[in-house]
Amino acid sequence: MAKLILNSDTAAGQLEELKRELSHCEIVVEAVPEAKPETFESGKWKYRLSEEGGAVLEGYTEKPRGKLQIPAELDGHAVTGIGDRAFISSDLKSITRT
């Protein structure tokens, strides 16, 4: 049995094309979840490591309010970014970097 992994963005079109080309074969479709990067905690911070080894903030262990100070590093990793949804449901007035 051969396996083919399709790109999720174009999977529907690719699958229909394969069905036409391989109409004489049985096609079994299995969903494979995308791998999520491992998340770490340091104090009240949640972060993941970028490919370059920097810490990318993914959130806070409790809902942050008011003024938030972002550290220069976490667990020896320089803070190099903030995830898209890191503080989506927070009541922040300001964010500064220490």
MODELLER restraints for C-alpha pairs under 7 A, 6 or more apart:
rsr = mdl.restraints
at = mdl.atoms
rsr.add(forms.Gaussian(group=physical.xy_distance, feature=features.Distance(at['CA:37:A'], at['CA:48:A']), mean=6.62, stdev=0.5))
rsr.add(forms.Gaussian(group=physical.xy_distance, feature=features.Distance(at['CA:38:A'], at['CA:48:A']), mean=6.07, stdev=0.5))
rsr.add(forms.Gaussian(group=physical.xy_distance, feature=features.Distance(at['CA:39:A'], at['CA:46:A']), mean=6.54, stdev=0.5))
rsr.add(forms.Gaussian(group=physical.xy_distance, feature=features.Distance(at['CA:39:A'], at['CA:47:A']), mean=5.49, stdev=0.5))
rsr.add(forms.Gaussian(group=physical.xy_distance, feature=features.Distance(at['CA:39:A'], at['CA:48:A']), mean=4.72, stdev=0.5))
rsr.add(forms.Gaussian(group=physical.xy_distance, feature=features.Distance(at['CA:40:A'], at['CA:46:A']), mean=5.62, stdev=0.5))
rsr.add(forms.Gaussian(group=physical.xy_distance, feature=features.Distance(at['CA:40:A'], at['CA:47:A']), mean=5.28, stdev=0.5))
rsr.add(forms.Gaussian(group=physical.xy_distance, feature=features.Distance(at['CA:40:A'], at['CA:48:A']), mean=5.96, stdev=0.5))
rsr.add(forms.Gaussian(group=physical.xy_distance, feature=features.Distance(at['CA:41:A'], at['CA:47:A']), mean=6.32, stdev=0.5))
rsr.add(forms.Gaussian(group=physical.xy_distance, feature=features.Distance(at['CA:42:A'], at['CA:74:A']), mean=6.45, stdev=0.5))
rsr.add(forms.Gaussian(group=physical.xy_distance, feature=features.Distance(at['CA:42:A'], at['CA:75:A']), mean=6.78, stdev=0.5))
rsr.add(forms.Gaussian(group=physical.xy_distance, feature=features.Distance(at['CA:44:A'], at['CA:60:A']), mean=5.56, stdev=0.5))
rsr.add(forms.Gaussian(group=physical.xy_distance, feature=features.Distance(at['CA:44:A'], at['CA:61:A']), mean=5.03, stdev=0.5))
rsr.add(forms.Gaussian(group=physical.xy_distance, feature=features.Distance(at['CA:45:A'], at['CA:59:A']), mean=6.18, stdev=0.5))
rsr.add(forms.Gaussian(group=physical.xy_distance, feature=features.Distance(at['CA:45:A'], at['CA:60:A']), mean=4.62, stdev=0.5))
rsr.add(forms.Gaussian(group=physical.xy_distance, feature=features.Distance(at['CA:45:A'], at['CA:61:A']), mean=6.06, stdev=0.5))
rsr.add(forms.Gaussian(group=physical.xy_distance, feature=features.Distance(at['CA:46:A'], at['CA:57:A']), mean=6.09, stdev=0.5))
rsr.add(forms.Gaussian(group=physical.xy_distance, feature=features.Distance(at['CA:46:A'], at['CA:58:A']), mean=5.38, stdev=0.5))
rsr.add(forms.Gaussian(group=physical.xy_distance, feature=features.Distance(at['CA:46:A'], at['CA:59:A']), mean=5.00, stdev=0.5))
rsr.add(forms.Gaussian(group=physical.xy_distance, feature=features.Distance(at['CA:46:A'], at['CA:60:A']), mean=5.47, stdev=0.5))
rsr.add(forms.Gaussian(group=physical.xy_distance, feature=features.Distance(at['CA:46:A'], at['CA:61:A']), mean=6.62, stdev=0.5))
rsr.add(forms.Gaussian(group=physical.xy_distance, feature=features.Distance(at['CA:47:A'], at['CA:55:A']), mean=6.01, stdev=0.5))
rsr.add(forms.Gaussian(group=physical.xy_distance, feature=features.Distance(at['CA:47:A'], at['CA:56:A']), mean=5.35, stdev=0.5))
rsr.add(forms.Gaussian(group=physical.xy_distance, feature=features.Distance(at['CA:47:A'], at['CA:57:A']), mean=4.37, stdev=0.5))
rsr.add(forms.Gaussian(group=physical.xy_distance, feature=features.Distance(at['CA:47:A'], at['CA:58:A']), mean=4.86, stdev=0.5))
rsr.add(forms.Gaussian(group=physical.xy_distance, feature=features.Distance(at['CA:47:A'], at['CA:59:A']), mean=6.85, stdev=0.5))
rsr.add(forms.Gaussian(group=physical.xy_distance, feature=features.Distance(at['CA:48:A'], at['CA:55:A']), mean=5.75, stdev=0.5))
rsr.add(forms.Gaussian(group=physical.xy_distance, feature=features.Distance(at['CA:48:A'], at['CA:56:A']), mean=5.35, stdev=0.5))
rsr.add(forms.Gaussian(group=physical.xy_distance, feature=features.Distance(at['CA:48:A'], at['CA:57:A']), mean=6.69, stdev=0.5))
rsr.add(forms.Gaussian(group=physical.xy_distance, feature=features.Distance(at['CA:48:A'], at['CA:58:A']), mean=6.86, stdev=0.5))
rsr.add(forms.Gaussian(group=physical.xy_distance, feature=features.Distance(at['CA:49:A'], at['CA:55:A']), mean=4.81, stdev=0.5))
rsr.add(forms.Gaussian(group=physical.xy_distance, feature=features.Distance(at['CA:49:A'], at['CA:56:A']), mean=6.00, stdev=0.5))
rsr.add(forms.Gaussian(group=physical.xy_distance, feature=features.Distance(at['CA:50:A'], at['CA:56:A']), mean=6.49, stdev=0.5))
rsr.add(forms.Gaussian(group=physical.xy_distance, feature=features.Distance(at['CA:53:A'], at['CA:77:A']), mean=6.85, stdev=0.5))
rsr.add(forms.Gaussian(group=physical.xy_distance, feature=features.Distance(at['CA:54:A'], at['CA:77:A']), mean=5.38, stdev=0.5))
rsr.add(forms.Gaussian(group=physical.xy_distance, feature=features.Distance(at['CA:54:A'], at['CA:78:A']), mean=5.22, stdev=0.5))
rsr.add(forms.Gaussian(group=physical.xy_distance, feature=features.Distance(at['CA:54:A'], at['CA:79:A']), mean=5.78, stdev=0.5))
rsr.add(forms.Gaussian(group=physical.xy_distance, feature=features.Distance(at['CA:54:A'], at['CA:80:A']), mean=5.42, stdev=0.5))
rsr.add(forms.Gaussian(group=physical.xy_distance, feature=features.Distance(at['CA:55:A'], at['CA:74:A']), mean=6.82, stdev=0.5))
rsr.add(forms.Gaussian(group=physical.xy_distance, feature=features.Distance(at['CA:55:A'], at['CA:77:A']), mean=5.59, stdev=0.5))
rsr.add(forms.Gaussian(group=physical.xy_distance, feature=features.Distance(at['CA:55:A'], at['CA:78:A']), mean=5.83, stdev=0.5))
rsr.add(forms.Gaussian(group=physical.xy_distance, feature=features.Distance(at['CA:55:A'], at['CA:79:A']), mean=4.54, stdev=0.5))
rsr.add(forms.Gaussian(group=physical.xy_distance, feature=features.Distance(at['CA:55:A'], at['CA:80:A']), mean=5.75, stdev=0.5))
rsr.add(forms.Gaussian(group=physical.xy_distance, feature=features.Distance(at['CA:55:A'], at['CA:81:A']), mean=6.81, stdev=0.5))
rsr.add(forms.Gaussian(group=physical.xy_distance, feature=features.Distance(at['CA:56:A'], at['CA:79:A']), mean=6.05, stdev=0.5))
rsr.add(forms.Gaussian(group=physical.xy_distance, feature=features.Distance(at['CA:56:A'], at['CA:80:A']), mean=5.86, stdev=0.5))
rsr.add(forms.Gaussian(group=physical.xy_distance, feature=features.Distance(at['CA:56:A'], at['CA:81:A']), mean=4.53, stdev=0.5))
rsr.add(forms.Gaussian(group=physical.xy_distance, feature=features.Distance(at['CA:56:A'], at['CA:82:A']), mean=5.23, stdev=0.5))
rsr.add(forms.Gaussian(group=physical.xy_distance, feature=features.Distance(at['CA:56:A'], at['CA:83:A']), mean=6.24, stdev=0.5))
rsr.add(forms.Gaussian(group=physical.xy_distance, feature=features.Distance(at['CA:57:A'], at['CA:81:A']), mean=6.23, stdev=0.5))
rsr.add(forms.Gaussian(group=physical.xy_distance, feature=features.Distance(at['CA:57:A'], at['CA:82:A']), mean=4.59, stdev=0.5))
rsr.add(forms.Gaussian(group=physical.xy_distance, feature=features.Distance(at['CA:57:A'], at['CA:83:A']), mean=5.65, stdev=0.5))
rsr.add(forms.Gaussian(group=physical.xy_distance, feature=features.Distance(at['CA:57:A'], at['CA:86:A']), mean=6.44, stdev=0.5))
rsr.add(forms.Gaussian(group=physical.xy_distance, feature=features.Distance(at['CA:58:A'], at['CA:82:A']), mean=6.45, stdev=0.5))
rsr.add(forms.Gaussian(group=physical.xy_distance, feature=features.Distance(at['CA:58:A'], at['CA:83:A']), mean=5.06, stdev=0.5))
rsr.add(forms.Gaussian(group=physical.xy_distance, feature=features.Distance(at['CA:58:A'], at['CA:85:A']), mean=6.97, stdev=0.5))
rsr.add(forms.Gaussian(group=physical.xy_distance, feature=features.Distance(at['CA:58:A'], at['CA:86:A']), mean=4.41, stdev=0.5))
rsr.add(forms.Gaussian(group=physical.xy_distance, feature=features.Distance(at['CA:59:A'], at['CA:86:A']), mean=4.25, stdev=0.5))
rsr.add(forms.Gaussian(group=physical.xy_distance, feature=features.Distance(at['CA:59:A'], at['CA:87:A']), mean=5.89, stdev=0.5))
rsr.add(forms.Gaussian(group=physical.xy_distance, feature=features.Distance(at['CA:63:A'], at['CA:90:A']), mean=5.80, stdev=0.5))
rsr.add(forms.Gaussian(group=physical.xy_distance, feature=features.Distance(at['CA:64:A'], at['CA:90:A']), mean=5.63, stdev=0.5))
rsr.add(forms.Gaussian(group=physical.xy_distance, feature=features.Distance(at['CA:64:A'], at['CA:91:A']), mean=6.57, stdev=0.5))
rsr.add(forms.Gaussian(group=physical.xy_distance, feature=features.Distance(at['CA:64:A'], at['CA:92:A']), mean=6.67, stdev=0.5))
rsr.add(forms.Gaussian(group=physical.xy_distance, feature=features.Distance(at['CA:65:A'], at['CA:90:A']), mean=6.22, stdev=0.5))
rsr.add(forms.Gaussian(group=physical.xy_distance, feature=features.Distance(at['CA:65:A'], at['CA:91:A']), mean=4.72, stdev=0.5))
rsr.add(forms.Gaussian(group=physical.xy_distance, feature=features.Distance(at['CA:65:A'], at['CA:92:A']), mean=4.85, stdev=0.5))
rsr.add(forms.Gaussian(group=physical.xy_distance, feature=features.Distance(at['CA:66:A'], at['CA:91:A']), mean=6.30, stdev=0.5))
rsr.add(forms.Gaussian(group=physical.xy_distance, feature=features.Distance(at['CA:66:A'], at['CA:92:A']), mean=4.58, stdev=0.5))
rsr.add(forms.Gaussian(group=physical.xy_distance, feature=features.Distance(at['CA:66:A'], at['CA:93:A']), mean=4.82, stdev=0.5))
rsr.add(forms.Gaussian(group=physical.xy_distance, feature=features.Distance(at['CA:66:A'], at['CA:94:A']), mean=6.67, stdev=0.5))
rsr.add(forms.Gaussian(group=physical.xy_distance, feature=features.Distance(at['CA:67:A'], at['CA:92:A']), mean=5.98, stdev=0.5))
rsr.add(forms.Gaussian(group=physical.xy_distance, feature=features.Distance(at['CA:67:A'], at['CA:93:A']), mean=5.53, stdev=0.5))
rsr.add(forms.Gaussian(group=physical.xy_distance, feature=features.Distance(at['CA:67:A'], at['CA:94:A']), mean=4.84, stdev=0.5))
rsr.add(forms.Gaussian(group=physical.xy_distance, feature=features.Distance(at['CA:67:A'], at['CA:95:A']), mean=5.94, stdev=0.5))
rsr.add(forms.Gaussian(group=physical.xy_distance, feature=features.Distance(at['CA:68:A'], at['CA:94:A']), mean=6.22, stdev=0.5))
rsr.add(forms.Gaussian(group=physical.xy_distance, feature=features.Distance(at['CA:68:A'], at['CA:95:A']), mean=4.78, stdev=0.5))
rsr.add(forms.Gaussian(group=physical.xy_distance, feature=features.Distance(at['CA:68:A'], at['CA:96:A']), mean=6.35, stdev=0.5))
rsr.add(forms.Gaussian(group=physical.xy_distance, feature=features.Distance(at['CA:69:A'], at['CA:95:A']), mean=5.79, stdev=0.5))
rsr.add(forms.Gaussian(group=physical.xy_distance, feature=features.Distance(at['CA:69:A'], at['CA:96:A']), mean=4.84, stdev=0.5))
rsr.add(forms.Gaussian(group=physical.xy_distance, feature=features.Distance(at['CA:69:A'], at['CA:97:A']), mean=5.39, stdev=0.5))
rsr.add(forms.Gaussian(group=physical.xy_distance, feature=features.Distance(at['CA:69:A'], at['CA:98:A']), mean=6.18, stdev=0.5))
rsr.add(forms.Gaussian(group=physical.xy_distance, feature=features.Distance(at['CA:70:A'], at['CA:96:A']), mean=5.97, stdev=0.5))
rsr.add(forms.Gaussian(group=physical.xy_distance, feature=features.Distance(at['CA:70:A'], at['CA:97:A']), mean=4.50, stdev=0.5))
rsr.add(forms.Gaussian(group=physical.xy_distance, feature=features.Distance(at['CA:70:A'], at['CA:98:A']), mean=5.96, stdev=0.5))
rsr.add(forms.Gaussian(group=physical.xy_distance, feature=features.Distance(at['CA:71:A'], at['CA:97:A']), mean=5.92, stdev=0.5))
rsr.add(forms.Gaussian(group=physical.xy_distance, feature=features.Distance(at['CA:71:A'], at['CA:98:A']), mean=5.18, stdev=0.5))
rsr.add(forms.Gaussian(group=physical.xy_distance, feature=features.Distance(at['CA:72:A'], at['CA:78:A']), mean=5.90, stdev=0.5))
rsr.add(forms.Gaussian(group=physical.xy_distance, feature=features.Distance(at['CA:72:A'], at['CA:79:A']), mean=5.52, stdev=0.5))
rsr.add(forms.Gaussian(group=physical.xy_distance, feature=features.Distance(at['CA:72:A'], at['CA:97:A']), mean=6.72, stdev=0.5))
rsr.add(forms.Gaussian(group=physical.xy_distance, feature=features.Distance(at['CA:72:A'], at['CA:98:A']), mean=5.89, stdev=0.5))
rsr.add(forms.Gaussian(group=physical.xy_distance, feature=features.Distance(at['CA:73:A'], at['CA:79:A']), mean=4.92, stdev=0.5))
